[in-house]
Amino acid sequence: MLNYIWLGMIVLGVTAGALNGRSPEVSQAFLDWSEKAVMSVALPLAGMFTLMLGVMRLVEKSGLITLIARLFSPVLRRLFPGVPADHPAMGAMMMNIAANFIGAGNAATPFGLRAMTQLEKLNPHPGTATNAMCTFLVLNTSAVTLISTTGLVLLRKGGAANPTAVIGPSIVATVCGLIAGLGALWVCQRLPVFAVKPGTEAAGGSPGTTPEPAESPPAEPVRLRSWQWGVLLAFLGALVAGFVMAVGRSGFAAASAAGDWGGAAAALMTAASGLVLPGFLAFFILYAALAGLRVFEEFVEGAKDGIQTVLRIIPYLVGMIVGVGVLRASGLIDALARLLREGLHISGAFPDLLPMMLMRPLSGSGSQAVLANLIDTFGANSYEALSAATMYGSTETTFYVLAVYFGAVGIRRVRHALAAGLIADAVAMGTALFLCQWLVR
């Protein structure tokens, strides 16, 4: 399916560009977006991947990943029945979900790649996505995030009276999208068209055989002594004290006293967001040190995988991002919106929101530009702007996530992952359109 979609993006983009008189822009898009894929996307990811994969090795070697997997196995094993309860993929997936939940998308990606690597070790058909991989991708494309800071910042800059009003609808919309995505997975994996077919394995794989793991089995959690637990508790106590102080400086008390519960929630999350990610990373490193690991040496060994991972996903990023860039440069999406409004005489906000609906699954930067344009055109308090911000906060860039996660482990046949992800996006966007009607009353 992905082959046909990418082919359609290129052919439709070039054709629409010729018909719209934008062939020079389309030609330049091939060059500009291929450079952007490497210089603006892949290279900045390299540093984050290197850091997170180094820390991930500490989590694995200390046995903490096994402990995390066991802790959340009652929930995850229902979503991933084919994955052993204590497999390191479970812990990595839980860390990915948690990072998405707090809005740390850049940190979530390396954890997700680690989880996908572990899931590939359980794959009897290398090169073809398993049901667990498809489920994990949908969990990422419809990841529940408490606060989408980008949308709030753009609304605030545009002069919105209450930019935090979109937080609640965004959470409800993404939950609805997640439920729809999981339902689509349940249906699609039973359809013959998405069944695993013999002969679809990548080179080196054969049906019915599981590739040998490249690493030793996950370590058991180390039994820490009483003084070591004391050190960890003291560290956590310092983080809690820092959080309380941050809440005091965030304006939480003033917002709650004024009855602005949206502003109070935003202030609370802002205070937490500055501490959660560094706090977790420091906790992982401290735990590994108390477990007896030579933390810097182990970190460096794990960090070496960061650059290799980026090199593996660059071809997938270049292909997908160039396809999106060609579509944008061709003017096809704007032409479709004009056709709905002028050619088919469809009134209302739908034609104006169509660029956001089409761009959000394709490109994060593209959908951000569309959101900014809608705010400038209709005003930050308009239905169009609030709906677009809610869509932005309740969905993800499905094609980008698919290209990165599956590209990292060499998955060529995505099966039903893309269809379920797009269904989740569509339901989340439809829910956003419905809920935002009350925000402008």
KOLTOR-621783 format. One record per residue (C-alpha): x, y, z. Coordinates in steps of 0.02 Angstrom, whole numbers, m for minus. Layout:
[r [X Y Z]]
...
//
This chain:
[r [0 0 0]]
[r [139 121 45]]
[r [218 96 m127]]
[r [58 153 m213]]
[r [33 300 m96]]
[r [210 364 m123]]
[r [193 340 m311]]
[r [30 437 m307]]
[r [108 579 m207]]
[r [246 602 m336]]
[r [140 580 m493]]
[r [m7 686 m430]]
[r [111 820 m367]]
[r [204 835 m531]]
[r [43 830 m633]]
[r [m47 958 m523]]
[r [107 1069 m527]]
[r [107 1068 m717]]
[r [m80 1107 m726]]
[r [m65 1246 m596]]
[r [87 1323 m677]]
[r [196 1279 m528]]
[r [320 1163 m611]]
[r [470 1271 m559]]
[r [413 1261 m377]]
[r [390 1072 m391]]
[r [562 1054 m468]]
[r [640 1153 m326]]
[r [540 1052 m199]]
[r [631 892 m250]]
[r [797 975 m207]]
[r [745 1076 m55]]
[r [648 940 34]]
[r [778 805 5]]
[r [904 922 88]]
[r [781 962 227]]
[r [751 777 261]]
[r [935 753 300]]
[r [991 921 370]]
[r [835 977 464]]
[r [759 811 516]]
[r [885 669 518]]
[r [1037 760 588]]
[r [944 843 733]]
[r [871 672 773]]
[r [1046 597 781]]
[r [1089 686 943]]
[r [925 638 1028]]
[r [940 458 968]]
[r [1119 446 1030]]
[r [1071 510 1202]]
[r [913 407 1223]]
[r [985 243 1158]]
[r [1133 263 1274]]
[r [1015 285 1421]]
[r [908 142 1357]]
[r [1058 25 1368]]
[r [1078 71 1551]]
[r [894 35 1581]]
[r [911 m135 1497]]
[r [1076 m186 1577]]
[r [1018 m138 1752]]
[r [863 m246 1733]]
[r [749 m95 1756]]
[r [669 m126 1586]]
[r [613 m298 1645]]
[r [540 m222 1802]]
[r [444 m93 1699]]
[r [381 m230 1584]]
[r [318 m334 1729]]
[r [236 m184 1812]]
[r [131 m139 1660]]
[r [110 m313 1586]]
[r [m73 m331 1642]]
[r [m118 m188 1524]]
[r [6 m214 1383]]
[r [m17 m402 1364]]
[r [m198 m372 1314]]
[r [m140 m258 1174]]
[r [9 m367 1128]]
[r [m43 m548 1161]]
[r [99 m616 1054]]
[r [235 m530 1155]]
[r [299 m616 1315]]
[r [252 m520 1472]]
[r [432 m495 1529]]
[r [505 m459 1356]]
[r [608 m298 1346]]
[r [493 m237 1206]]
[r [356 m215 1338]]
[r [461 m98 1444]]
[r [521 1 1293]]
[r [342 21 1230]]
[r [285 80 1401]]
[r [423 211 1406]]
[r [373 268 1232]]
[r [190 285 1281]]
[r [236 380 1439]]
[r [348 501 1342]]
[r [208 535 1218]]
[r [85 560 1362]]
[r [187 701 1438]]
[r [217 780 1266]]
[r [401 732 1250]]
[r [384 673 1069]]
[r [570 687 1029]]
[r [612 575 1176]]
[r [471 454 1132]]
[r [542 416 960]]
[r [705 332 1018]]
[r [609 229 1145]]
[r [488 180 1007]]
[r [630 130 891]]
[r [704 23 1028]]
[r [535 m60 1054]]
[r [518 m90 867]]
[r [692 m169 863]]
[r [642 m287 1003]]
[r [478 m330 916]]
[r [574 m371 757]]
[r [671 m504 854]]
[r [504 m593 882]]
[r [455 m576 699]]
[r [443 m745 608]]
[r [431 m652 442]]
[r [568 m519 435]]
[r [522 m376 322]]
[r [334 m395 356]]
[r [249 m303 499]]
[r [178 m413 636]]
[r [13 m379 724]]
[r [110 m313 874]]
[r [206 m191 764]]
[r [45 m127 684]]
[r [m34 m104 855]]
[r [117 m10 919]]
[r [117 105 768]]
[r [m66 148 795]]
[r [m29 185 979]]
[r [98 312 918]]
[r [m5 390 779]]
[r [m149 415 900]]
[r [m42 443 1054]]
[r [m137 522 1198]]
[r [m45 683 1244]]
[r [m100 790 1390]]
[r [m51 956 1312]]
[r [3 997 1134]]
[r [114 1147 1169]]
[r [135 1196 985]]
[r [m50 1227 958]]
[r [m65 1325 1120]]
[r [84 1435 1077]]
[r [13 1477 905]]
[r [m159 1517 977]]
[r [m83 1625 1113]]
[r [23 1719 986]]
[r [m132 1746 880]]
[r [m223 1828 1025]]
[r [m342 1688 1077]]
[r [m450 1735 1226]]
[r [m429 1562 1304]]
[r [m303 1455 1209]]
[r [m307 1317 1341]]
[r [m490 1283 1296]]
[r [m430 1161 1162]]
[r [m344 1047 1290]]
[r [m502 953 1339]]
[r [m567 927 1161]]
[r [m394 872 1104]]
[r [m386 736 1238]]
[r [m562 676 1201]]
[r [m529 675 1013]]
[r [m367 578 1027]]
[r [m448 450 1143]]
[r [m588 427 1016]]
[r [m458 409 879]]
[r [m362 281 981]]
[r [m519 177 1010]]
[r [m561 185 825]]
[r [m382 137 778]]
[r [m384 m13 894]]
[r [m552 m65 824]]
[r [m485 m48 647]]
[r [m337 m157 695]]
[r [m453 m293 761]]
[r [m551 m294 598]]
[r [m407 m273 476]]
[r [m296 m409 545]]
[r [m435 m533 508]]
[r [m454 m481 326]]
[r [m370 m591 195]]
[r [m297 m440 105]]
[r [m188 m401 257]]
[r [m139 m581 295]]
[r [45 m628 300]]
[r [82 m711 134]]
[r [220 m838 103]]
[r [372 m767 15]]
[r [357 m590 86]]
[r [507 m607 201]]
[r [660 m502 178]]
[r [822 m581 125]]
[r [890 m694 260]]
[r [721 m737 334]]
[r [611 m887 306]]
[r [432 m926 356]]
[r [412 m996 529]]
[r [584 m953 591]]
[r [623 m823 723]]
[r [783 m725 700]]
[r [912 m750 835]]
[r [925 m604 954]]
[r [1079 m499 930]]
[r [1092 m468 1118]]
[r [1092 m575 1274]]
[r [927 m601 1367]]
[r [869 m452 1471]]
[r [947 m438 1642]]
[r [846 m470 1798]]
[r [815 m318 1910]]
[r [955 m297 2036]]
[r [908 m312 2220]]
[r [958 m144 2290]]
[r [1012 m125 2470]]
[r [923 m16 2596]]
[r [1046 129 2580]]
[r [1031 122 2391]]
[r [842 137 2401]]
[r [871 282 2519]]
[r [976 370 2387]]
[r [840 345 2257]]
[r [703 407 2374]]
[r [806 560 2419]]
[r [827 600 2235]]
[r [641 581 2203]]
[r [605 691 2354]]
[r [715 827 2281]]
[r [618 815 2117]]
[r [452 830 2209]]
[r [516 983 2302]]
[r [572 1060 2138]]
[r [401 1025 2062]]
[r [313 1111 2207]]
[r [425 1263 2187]]
[r [395 1265 1998]]
[r [207 1259 2026]]
[r [222 1408 2142]]
[r [310 1507 2005]]
[r [195 1452 1865]]
[r [42 1554 1908]]
[r [m60 1400 1956]]
[r [m128 1478 2116]]
[r [m183 1638 2029]]
[r [m268 1544 1887]]
[r [m360 1424 2003]]
[r [m415 1567 2117]]
[r [m487 1657 1965]]
[r [m581 1501 1912]]
[r [m476 1480 1754]]
[r [m459 1291 1768]]
[r [m391 1276 1591]]
[r [m254 1399 1633]]
[r [m221 1311 1798]]
[r [m202 1144 1710]]
[r [m85 1221 1582]]
[r [20 1300 1721]]
[r [28 1133 1812]]
[r [84 1041 1655]]
[r [211 1175 1614]]
[r [287 1155 1786]]
[r [293 967 1767]]
[r [359 964 1589]]
[r [522 1047 1638]]
[r [558 913 1768]]
[r [486 750 1703]]
[r [607 712 1561]]
[r [771 760 1647]]
[r [708 682 1808]]
[r [673 516 1724]]
[r [840 515 1633]]
[r [936 554 1792]]
[r [837 421 1886]]
[r [881 289 1755]]
[r [1066 333 1761]]
[r [1067 336 1952]]
[r [978 169 1963]]
[r [1104 91 1843]]
[r [1249 158 1946]]
[r [1174 88 2107]]
[r [1150 m78 2016]]
[r [1338 m86 1992]]
[r [1355 m36 1809]]
[r [1497 69 1740]]
[r [1371 195 1681]]
[r [1475 301 1562]]
[r [1552 152 1473]]
[r [1383 67 1453]]
[r [1305 230 1397]]
[r [1435 250 1260]]
[r [1407 72 1200]]
[r [1221 102 1184]]
[r [1243 275 1109]]
[r [1341 202 963]]
[r [1176 134 897]]
[r [1105 311 881]]
[r [1203 360 726]]
[r [1176 190 646]]
[r [989 205 675]]
[r [983 376 593]]
[r [1081 313 443]]
[r [956 171 421]]
[r [804 284 420]]
[r [874 423 309]]
[r [818 341 144]]
[r [641 319 212]]
[r [637 499 276]]
[r [700 569 111]]
[r [570 474 10]]
[r [422 519 120]]
[r [470 701 151]]
[r [506 733 m33]]
[r [335 662 m76]]
[r [252 780 48]]
[r [354 927 m16]]
[r [304 895 m196]]
[r [120 890 m148]]
[r [136 1053 m52]]
[r [230 1141 m193]]
[r [107 1083 m325]]
[r [m40 1176 m245]]
[r [m147 1019 m256]]
[r [m212 1028 m78]]
[r [m263 1211 m94]]
[r [m343 1172 m262]]
[r [m450 1037 m181]]
[r [m509 1160 m50]]
[r [m557 1286 m185]]
[r [m648 1149 m281]]
[r [m753 1105 m130]]
[r [m798 1285 m94]]
[r [m818 1358 m268]]
[r [m841 1211 m386]]
[r [m954 1103 m278]]
[r [m1026 1250 m179]]
[r [m994 1170 m10]]
[r [m1011 1303 124]]
[r [m951 1306 303]]
[r [m780 1278 378]]
[r [m745 1108 300]]
[r [m660 1170 140]]
[r [m549 1287 241]]
[r [m501 1148 360]]
[r [m467 1023 220]]
[r [m283 1074 204]]
[r [m258 1034 389]]
[r [m348 866 372]]
[r [m240 816 224]]
[r [m76 887 287]]
[r [m78 828 468]]
[r [m46 642 431]]
[r [91 691 308]]
[r [197 827 387]]
[r [218 905 558]]
[r [296 1066 492]]
[r [169 1075 351]]
[r [19 1058 467]]
[r [96 1186 585]]
[r [108 1308 439]]
[r [m74 1273 393]]
[r [m128 1304 573]]
[r [m33 1469 579]]
[r [m114 1521 415]]
[r [m290 1481 478]]
[r [m259 1583 636]]
[r [m199 1731 532]]
[r [m345 1716 410]]
[r [m493 1686 526]]
[r [m429 1743 695]]
[r [m372 1642 845]]
[r [m547 1637 921]]
[r [m631 1570 764]]
[r [m704 1397 741]]
[r [m578 1362 602]]
[r [m427 1405 710]]
[r [m488 1312 865]]
[r [m537 1159 763]]
[r [m369 1156 674]]
[r [m275 1173 840]]
[r [m377 1030 913]]
[r [m340 922 761]]
[r [m156 964 778]]
[r [m156 914 961]]
[r [m257 754 941]]
[r [m169 672 792]]
[r [6 631 734]]
[r [105 628 572]]
[r [59 450 526]]
[r [167 437 371]]
[r [320 505 460]]
[r [298 386 607]]
[r [274 240 489]]
[r [428 285 385]]
[r [540 307 539]]
[r [483 158 642]]
[r [467 31 503]]
[r [616 98 408]]
[r [728 74 560]]
[r [699 m114 561]]
[r [681 m140 373]]
[r [493 m171 367]]
[r [436 m164 185]]
[r [260 m235 198]]
[r [163 m128 321]]
[r [2 m231 310]]
[r [m142 m145 400]]
[r [m39 m21 502]]
[r [m65 124 383]]
[r [m251 94 359]]
[r [m284 83 547]]
[r [m177 237 579]]
[r [m271 341 451]]
[r [m438 282 520]]
[r [m382 340 693]]
[r [m334 509 619]]
[r [m501 527 529]]
[r [m603 488 686]]
[r [m498 606 793]]
[r [m520 747 667]]
[r [m707 717 652]]
[r [m723 720 841]]
[r [m624 883 846]]
[r [m744 962 721]]
[r [m892 910 826]]
[r [m823 963 996]]
[r [m758 1132 941]]
[r [m934 1191 900]]
[r [m955 1226 1086]]
[r [m793 1326 1100]]
[r [m857 1469 992]]
[r [m1028 1488 1073]]
//
